[in-house]
Amino acid sequence: MGPLFTGTDEWTLVISLVIGIGFGYILESAGFSSSRKLVGVFYGYDFSVIRVFFMAAVTAAIGLAYFGYLGWIDLSAIYINKFYLGSTILGGIFMGLGFIIGGFCPGTSVCAASIGKIDAIIFIGGVMIGSLIFSLAYPLYANFYTSGAKGAVTIYDMIGISKELAIFIFVVFAVITFYFTAEIQKKISEKSHKY
């Protein structure tokens, strides 16, 4: 659990549940249970998703860096998924297609399903069926799945820069993205008001 709380496994589960409910409430309040809002980024009429996720990533990156610096958290204890190049690229393509076609990502589909949206419930059913097929067929493509193994690496390790410089570059990139998406959305809004 977090660095400011140490407790039993039971309390960790309770706190995780409370955080999860809070996160779902924030997603719903931001309108992320709407598939139209979520896919708006792909069609160029709503960039809220990009802004929210960039803000969350920037906050987490800066927060973890400071927590590590202050000794409140042991950054080496954070689990990092192993990186497999081929399956990551293919998985990203499938995830993007699923997002565009279904209108949700797995997290937002649960948020939407919790308020009774039928399309989200069907989407979750598709995720479960897809996960089952993936598991059953895994022996057929296990070699591809594990090809291009890089281990548990971070982006800044892979490109050979410091963590602090990587966070700075990421923040600059996020600010530029915020600016340009706001400009695009403003122009789209102006055009829609003309007609």
FIDOLUM-377008 format. One line per field, with one value per residue: residue number from 1; residue in three letters; x, y, z of N, C-alpha, C, CB in turn. Coordinates in steps of 0.02 Angstrom, whole numbers, m for minus. Each point is the difference from the previous one (the first is absolute). Glycine has a CB too. Layout:
N
n	(NUM, ...)
res	(ALA, ...)
n_x	(X, ...)
n_y	(Y, ...)
n_z	(Z, ...)
ca_x	(X, ...)
ca_y	(Y, ...)
ca_z	(Z, ...)
c_x	(X, ...)
c_y	(Y, ...)
c_z	(Z, ...)
cb_x	(X, ...)
cb_y	(Y, ...)
cb_z	(Z, ...)
END
This chain:
195
n	(1, 2, 3, 4, 5, 6, 7, 8, 9, 10, 11, 12, 13, 14, 15, 16, 17, 18, 19, 20, 21, 22, 23, 24, 25, 26, 27, 28, 29, 30, 31, 32, 33, 34, 35, 36, 37, 38, 39, 40, 41, 42, 43, 44, 45, 46, 47, 48, 49, 50, 51, 52, 53, 54, 55, 56, 57, 58, 59, 60, 61, 62, 63, 64, 65, 66, 67, 68, 69, 70, 71, 72, 73, 74, 75, 76, 77, 78, 79, 80, 81, 82, 83, 84, 85, 86, 87, 88, 89, 90, 91, 92, 93, 94, 95, 96, 97, 98, 99, 100, 101, 102, 103, 104, 105, 106, 107, 108, 109, 110, 111, 112, 113, 114, 115, 116, 117, 118, 119, 120, 121, 122, 123, 124, 125, 126, 127, 128, 129, 130, 131, 132, 133, 134, 135, 136, 137, 138, 139, 140, 141, 142, 143, 144, 145, 146, 147, 148, 149, 150, 151, 152, 153, 154, 155, 156, 157, 158, 159, 160, 161, 162, 163, 164, 165, 166, 167, 168, 169, 170, 171, 172, 173, 174, 175, 176, 177, 178, 179, 180, 181, 182, 183, 184, 185, 186, 187, 188, 189, 190, 191, 192, 193, 194, 195)
res	(MET, GLY, PRO, LEU, PHE, THR, GLY, THR, ASP, GLU, TRP, THR, LEU, VAL, ILE, SER, LEU, VAL, ILE, GLY, ILE, GLY, PHE, GLY, TYR, ILE, LEU, GLU, SER, ALA, GLY, PHE, SER, SER, SER, ARG, LYS, LEU, VAL, GLY, VAL, PHE, TYR, GLY, TYR, ASP, PHE, SER, VAL, ILE, ARG, VAL, PHE, PHE, MET, ALA, ALA, VAL, THR, ALA, ALA, ILE, GLY, LEU, ALA, TYR, PHE, GLY, TYR, LEU, GLY, TRP, ILE, ASP, LEU, SER, ALA, ILE, TYR, ILE, ASN, LYS, PHE, TYR, LEU, GLY, SER, THR, ILE, LEU, GLY, GLY, ILE, PHE, MET, GLY, LEU, GLY, PHE, ILE, ILE, GLY, GLY, PHE, CYS, PRO, GLY, THR, SER, VAL, CYS, ALA, ALA, SER, ILE, GLY, LYS, ILE, ASP, ALA, ILE, ILE, PHE, ILE, GLY, GLY, VAL, MET, ILE, GLY, SER, LEU, ILE, PHE, SER, LEU, ALA, TYR, PRO, LEU, TYR, ALA, ASN, PHE, TYR, THR, SER, GLY, ALA, LYS, GLY, ALA, VAL, THR, ILE, TYR, ASP, MET, ILE, GLY, ILE, SER, LYS, GLU, LEU, ALA, ILE, PHE, ILE, PHE, VAL, VAL, PHE, ALA, VAL, ILE, THR, PHE, TYR, PHE, THR, ALA, GLU, ILE, GLN, LYS, LYS, ILE, SER, GLU, LYS, SER, HIS, LYS, TYR)
n_x	(43, 63, 145, m134, m19, 108, m149, 9, 22, m121, 59, 33, m154, m44, 94, m49, m150, 36, 77, m123, m101, 97, 12, m156, m17, 102, m72, m136, 60, 58, m157, 78, m168, 29, 44, m4, 124, 83, m3, 33, 145, m52, m65, 128, m122, 105, 169, m106, 103, 122, m34, m10, 136, 91, m52, 40, 148, 31, m45, 94, 131, m7, m37, 125, 100, m48, 1, 154, 40, m60, 79, m168, 66, 123, m11, 41, m164, m45, m36, 96, m129, 134, 8, m68, 69, m118, m96, 18, m52, m122, m53, m10, m95, m102, m11, m45, m113, m65, m12, m83, m105, m43, m6, 130, 154, m51, m35, m124, m65, m8, m66, m118, m34, m32, m127, m61, 121, m98, 145, 59, m66, 67, 143, m2, m35, 131, 90, m47, 31, 147, 38, m42, 91, 127, m8, m14, 126, 116, 44, m15, 112, 105, 88, m80, 3, 158, 30, 91, 58, 25, m11, m107, 39, m58, m29, 133, 57, m23, 86, 127, m108, 34, m130, 26, m11, m137, m70, 45, m65, m139, m19, 23, m111, m110, 19, m19, m137, m64, 24, m67, m135, m33, 12, m99, m112, 4, m30, m123, m70, 6, m75, m122, m31, m13, m129)
n_y	(m59, 119, m3, 21, m170, m93, m84, m139, m33, 78, 140, m42, m24, 140, 82, m74, 44, 152, 5, m62, 109, 116, m55, m5, 151, 48, m77, 71, 147, m17, m40, m153, m48, 69, m146, 161, 22, m119, 48, 166, m64, m59, 142, 108, 14, m17, 45, m56, m114, 97, 69, m129, m63, 131, 11, m149, 19, 130, m64, m125, 83, 91, m115, m86, 123, 31, m149, m13, 129, m50, m153, m11, m132, m106, 93, m154, m26, 40, m162, 62, m96, m88, 125, m132, 123, m85, 31, 163, 1, m92, 79, 136, m66, m51, 140, 74, m100, 11, 157, m5, m107, 51, 162, m61, 22, m139, 136, 34, m151, 26, 143, m60, m119, 106, 62, m163, 12, m132, 48, m52, m145, m21, 40, m118, m109, 42, m21, m150, m38, 57, m87, m135, 25, 28, m142, m85, 62, m12, m121, 103, 100, m87, 61, 136, 15, 11, 96, 104, m76, 167, m111, 58, 120, 122, 35, 19, m150, 30, 133, m43, 100, m4, m80, 152, m17, m81, 120, 107, m77, m12, 155, 32, m101, 67, 144, m51, m70, 131, 75, m99, m30, 158, 14, m117, 60, 147, m61, m85, 128, 83, m113, m6, 160, m10, m99)
n_z	(0, m51, 43, 96, 36, 91, m9, 9, m148, 70, m38, m152, m24, 61, m96, m133, 29, 11, m139, m79, 46, m45, m146, m23, 40, m110, m118, 30, 2, m150, m63, 44, m20, m161, m85, m30, 96, m65, m150, 37, m27, m141, m49, 44, 129, 135, 23, 136, m34, m6, 136, 85, m47, 18, 149, 34, m52, 83, 137, m15, m31, 124, 101, m30, 15, 146, 51, m38, 75, 137, m3, m60, m78, 24, m156, 39, 35, m163, m38, m124, m67, m24, m106, m88, m108, m37, 112, m9, m148, 26, 126, m82, m108, 108, 74, m131, m35, 142, m11, m133, 42, 141, m17, 97, 12, 59, 68, m82, 15, 158, m22, m82, 100, 119, m91, m51, m127, m59, m42, 139, m15, m143, 56, 104, m113, m76, 127, 10, m149, 6, 125, m73, m125, 88, 67, m128, m76, 129, m92, m126, 62, 119, m116, m4, 157, 1, m146, 77, 155, 16, 132, 70, m135, 75, m149, 84, m35, m153, m2, 110, 104, 149, 24, m35, m157, 11, 76, m108, m119, 74, 20, m153, m46, 92, m64, m148, 36, 59, m135, m96, 80, 11, m158, m30, 90, m70, m142, 49, 61, m136, m82, 100, m12, m166, 20)
ca_x	(m43, 37, 54, m23, m43, 21, m51, m11, m26, m71, m7, 23, m56, m52, 23, m1, m70, m21, 34, m32, m66, 14, 25, m59, m42, 34, m9, m69, m11, 34, m35, 36, m43, m30, 43, 9, 53, 63, 27, 7, 71, 18, m34, 24, m46, 3, 66, 0, 32, 73, 20, m7, 50, 66, 5, 9, 67, 47, m6, 29, 72, 31, m12, 44, 69, 9, m7, 63, 52, m11, 6, m65, m15, 58, m17, 23, m50, m58, 1, m1, m14, 52, m16, 10, m10, m50, m67, m22, m23, m62, m50, m20, m44, m64, m31, m26, m58, m54, m22, m38, m61, m43, m13, 24, 58, m27, m19, m60, m58, m25, m31, m64, m43, m23, m60, m51, 3, m2, 57, 59, m8, 17, 73, 33, m9, 50, 67, 5, 6, 66, 51, m4, 30, 72, 29, m3, 42, 68, 55, 11, 40, 42, 67, m6, m17, 60, 56, 21, m1, 47, 1, m38, 37, m38, 17, 62, 56, 9, 31, 62, m1, m18, m72, m21, m4, m58, m60, m3, m20, m69, m40, 1, m42, m70, m22, m9, m60, m58, m9, m23, m67, m47, m8, m40, m68, m29, m17, m58, m57, m17, m32, m66, m45, m16, m52)
ca_y	(59, 63, 9, 33, m46, m70, m35, m70, m11, 16, 73, 18, m13, 49, 65, m7, 4, 70, 38, m20, 32, 72, 8, m9, 60, 54, m15, 14, 72, 31, m20, m54, m59, 12, m25, 54, 44, m37, m8, 67, 14, m32, 35, 69, 51, 6, m22, m4, m62, 10, 48, m32, m52, 33, 32, m54, m27, 51, 3, m61, 0, 50, m22, m56, 24, 36, m48, m36, 47, 12, m63, m24, m61, m33, m7, m64, m51, 5, m51, 24, m55, m15, 30, m42, 47, m20, m7, 66, 37, m32, 11, 70, 6, m30, 42, 59, m19, m14, 64, 36, m38, m10, 64, m1, m40, m44, 36, 41, m43, m19, 61, 8, m57, 9, 42, m35, 9, m65, m8, m15, m69, m43, 8, m41, m69, m10, m3, m67, m50, 10, m24, m73, m23, 14, m50, m66, m3, 24, m43, 9, 59, 15, 23, 70, 41, 13, 22, 69, 13, 51, m3, 52, 62, 62, 36, 38, m47, m23, 51, 20, 66, m4, 1, 70, 29, m31, 31, 68, m5, m22, 58, 47, m31, 4, 70, 13, m37, 37, 62, m15, m29, 54, 40, m39, m4, 66, 9, m44, 31, 60, m23, m28, 56, 37, m35)
ca_z	(0, m3, 48, 61, 36, 7, 38, m17, m67, 0, m5, m66, m45, 13, m26, m73, m20, 8, m53, m62, m5, m11, m69, m44, 8, m37, m71, m18, 5, m57, m61, m33, m11, m65, m54, m49, 25, m1, m68, m30, m13, m64, m54, 1, 24, 73, 22, 73, 22, m3, 53, 66, 10, 5, 66, 49, m8, 23, 73, 28, m11, 45, 69, 17, 2, 64, 54, 1, 24, 72, 35, 21, m37, m30, m71, m25, 19, m44, m52, m69, m46, m50, m65, m59, m54, m50, 28, 23, m59, m24, 52, m4, m59, 17, 51, m34, m40, 46, 28, m52, m18, 57, 34, 68, 19, 53, 61, m9, m11, 67, 25, m34, 17, 69, m1, m39, m73, m32, m45, 42, 24, m57, m9, 51, m23, m53, 32, 32, m53, m30, 48, 0, m63, 6, 45, m30, m60, 16, m25, m71, m14, 58, m22, m21, 59, 41, m41, 11, 72, 24, 73, 35, m13, m6, m62, 8, m2, m69, m43, 32, 32, 71, 16, 7, m67, m33, 28, m26, m71, 0, 20, m56, m52, 23, m6, m72, m20, 27, m39, m68, 1, 16, m61, m47, 25, m6, m71, m15, 33, m39, m63, 15, 17, m61, m38)
c_x	(44, 51, m22, m46, 32, m52, m6, m27, m74, m12, 23, m56, m56, 19, 1, m71, m24, 32, m32, m68, 8, 22, m58, m46, 30, m7, m70, m14, 32, m32, 31, m40, m37, 48, 12, 56, 68, 29, 9, 72, 21, m30, 16, m49, 0, 66, 4, 38, 76, 22, m2, 54, 71, 8, 11, 72, 53, m1, 33, 76, 35, m8, 45, 72, 13, m5, 65, 56, m5, 5, m66, m20, 65, m18, 21, m50, m62, 8, m4, m11, 59, m24, 18, m20, m57, m70, m27, m28, m67, m57, m26, m47, m69, m38, m30, m61, m61, m30, m44, m66, m49, m18, 24, 69, m25, m22, m63, m62, m31, m36, m70, m48, m30, m60, m52, 2, 8, 60, 63, m2, 18, 75, 38, m7, 50, 71, 10, 8, 68, 56, 2, 33, 76, 35, 3, 47, 73, 56, 16, 46, 46, 69, m2, m11, 63, 60, 15, m1, 54, 7, m43, 38, m47, 22, 67, 61, 16, 35, 61, 2, m21, m76, m27, m8, m60, m65, m8, m24, m74, m47, m5, m45, m74, m27, m12, m63, m63, m15, m30, m70, m52, m13, m43, m73, m35, m22, m60, m63, m24, m36, m70, m50, m20, m61, m63)
c_y	(62, 7, 31, m45, m69, m34, m71, m5, 18, 75, 24, m9, 51, 68, m1, 7, 73, 43, m16, 32, 75, 13, m7, 60, 58, m11, 17, 75, 37, m18, m59, m65, 8, m23, 55, 47, m34, m6, 67, 16, m30, 37, 75, 52, 9, m31, m5, m60, 9, 45, m32, m52, 28, 31, m53, m28, 49, 4, m60, 0, 48, m21, m57, 22, 36, m47, m41, 42, 11, m64, m28, m64, m27, m15, m68, m56, 2, m50, 32, m61, m11, 24, m48, 41, m18, m2, 66, 41, m29, 11, 72, 12, m28, 42, 62, m14, m15, 62, 36, m35, m4, 64, 4, m31, m44, 36, 41, m41, m22, 60, 9, m56, 9, 46, m27, 9, m68, m11, m17, m71, m49, 3, m44, m74, m16, m5, m69, m55, 4, m25, m76, m28, 10, m55, m70, m8, 18, m47, 10, 59, 20, 26, 72, 45, 19, 23, 74, 20, 50, m1, 55, 66, 59, 35, 36, m45, m21, 52, 32, 71, m8, 2, 71, 33, m29, 31, 71, 0, m18, 58, 51, m26, 6, 72, 18, m34, 35, 61, m16, m31, 52, 43, m37, m1, 68, 13, m42, 31, 62, m19, m25, 55, 41, m30, m10)
c_z	(0, 54, 65, 41, 2, 44, m23, m71, m4, m9, m69, m51, 9, m29, m76, m27, 2, m55, m67, m10, m13, m72, m50, 2, m40, m76, m23, 1, m59, m66, m36, m3, m67, m55, m53, 22, m6, m70, m35, m17, m68, m59, 1, 25, 76, 25, 77, 25, 1, 57, 69, 11, 2, 69, 54, m3, 26, 76, 33, m7, 48, 72, 22, 6, 66, 59, 7, 28, 75, 41, 25, m36, m30, m73, m29, 17, m45, m56, m69, m44, m47, m68, m56, m61, m47, 27, 26, m59, m25, 50, m1, m59, 17, 52, m31, m41, 44, 30, m51, m15, 58, 38, 72, 3, 58, 63, m7, m14, 67, 31, m30, 17, 70, 5, m48, m75, m34, m46, 38, 26, m55, m13, 50, m17, m54, 26, 31, m52, m33, 45, 2, m63, 2, 42, m32, m60, 13, m25, m74, m16, 58, m20, m23, 60, 39, m42, 13, 73, 19, 76, 30, m5, m1, m65, 7, 3, m72, m44, 33, 27, 73, 8, 2, m69, m37, 24, m28, m73, m5, 18, m56, m56, 18, m8, m73, m26, 24, m44, m69, m1, 17, m61, m52, 21, m7, m72, m20, 30, m38, m65, 13, 16, m61, m36, 39)
cb_x	(m92, m98, 76, 9, m102, 126, m61, m21, 84, m21, 17, 117, 29, m32, 69, 102, m20, m12, 108, 61, m49, 31, 113, 8, m37, 81, 86, m34, m3, 106, m34, 104, m15, m66, m44, m121, m82, m39, m55, m98, 23, 7, m91, 70, m70, m128, 49, m110, m95, m2, m43, m124, m77, 0, m75, m122, m39, m15, m107, m105, m19, m23, m117, m79, 2, m48, m125, m38, m1, m72, 112, m33, m118, 37, 11, 119, 41, m16, m53, 77, m123, 40, 19, m22, 121, 87, 27, 86, 119, 68, 55, 108, 100, 48, 82, 115, 77, 55, 105, 108, 68, 49, m96, m118, 89, 74, 119, 74, 50, 94, 113, 59, 69, 116, 71, m66, 50, m124, m52, 7, m90, m114, m18, m23, m121, m75, m3, m70, m124, m45, m17, m107, m106, m23, m42, m118, m100, m50, m34, m112, m91, m60, 28, m46, m112, m41, m30, m43, m45, m30, 114, m49, 87, m11, m123, m65, m31, m102, m111, 52, m26, 108, 13, 58, 125, 64, 10, 94, 117, 37, 34, 117, 94, 21, 65, 125, 65, 28, 98, 120, 50, 41, 111, 100, 33, 72, 120, 75, 41, 99, 112, 55, 53, 121, 87)
cb_y	(m62, 50, 12, 109, 65, 28, 106, m28, m91, m99, 11, m32, m122, m61, 18, m74, m117, m16, m1, m107, m86, 12, m45, m122, m39, 15, m92, m112, m10, m2, 116, 52, m15, 97, m116, m8, 54, m63, m112, 36, 1, m110, m85, m34, m26, m4, 52, 57, m68, m15, 93, 20, m79, 22, 93, m29, m66, 65, 65, m62, m30, 91, 36, m78, 12, 102, m6, m66, 56, 95, 36, 117, 41, m51, 124, 39, 9, 122, m83, 99, 25, m100, 115, m108, 25, m65, m118, m3, 26, m86, m88, 33, m9, m113, m42, 44, m47, m108, 8, 41, m67, m111, 9, m7, 89, m86, 4, 91, m40, m84, 53, 58, m75, m20, 100, 11, 116, 4, 80, 121, 36, 20, 119, 88, 5, 62, 124, 41, 5, 98, 104, 4, 29, 125, 66, m8, 28, 55, m82, m49, 39, m89, m117, m37, m57, m86, m85, 27, m115, 71, m49, m85, m63, 12, 14, 88, m41, m69, 22, m78, 57, 55, m107, 5, 16, m107, m70, 33, m34, m116, m18, 37, m79, m94, 29, 9, m107, m39, 52, m15, m110, 0, 53, m72, m92, 41, 24, m102, m43, 60, m31, m105, 5, 32, m55)
cb_z	(61, m52, m95, m58, m33, m13, 16, 121, m15, 74, 124, 30, 2, 106, 104, 5, 43, 125, 66, 7, 79, 121, 35, 19, 114, 95, 9, 48, 124, 65, m10, 39, 125, 46, 20, m31, 80, 100, m5, 64, 124, 60, 5, m91, m98, 9, m103, 0, m48, m125, m71, m3, m57, m124, m39, m9, m99, m107, m13, m27, m120, m84, m13, m59, m125, m52, m19, m96, m112, m30, 33, 23, m26, 111, m11, 12, 118, 27, 79, 25, 6, 67, 47, 65, 7, m55, 30, 92, m32, m62, 70, 52, m78, m25, 85, m3, m87, 26, 71, m50, m81, 10, m73, 43, m38, m45, 28, m43, m109, 14, 15, m93, m74, 38, 29, 99, 15, 5, m79, 33, 81, m50, m41, 87, 29, m76, 23, 96, m20, m60, 69, 67, m62, m10, 96, 38, m66, 99, 86, m19, m75, 63, m34, m111, 6, 80, m89, m111, 20, m99, m4, 80, m65, 127, m26, 60, 115, 13, m49, m74, m110, 32, 65, 112, m3, m11, 105, 78, m32, 30, 120, 30, m28, 82, 104, m14, 4, 117, 60, m33, 33, 119, 21, m26, 80, 94, m24, m1, 111, 49, m45, 41, 112, m11, m63)
END
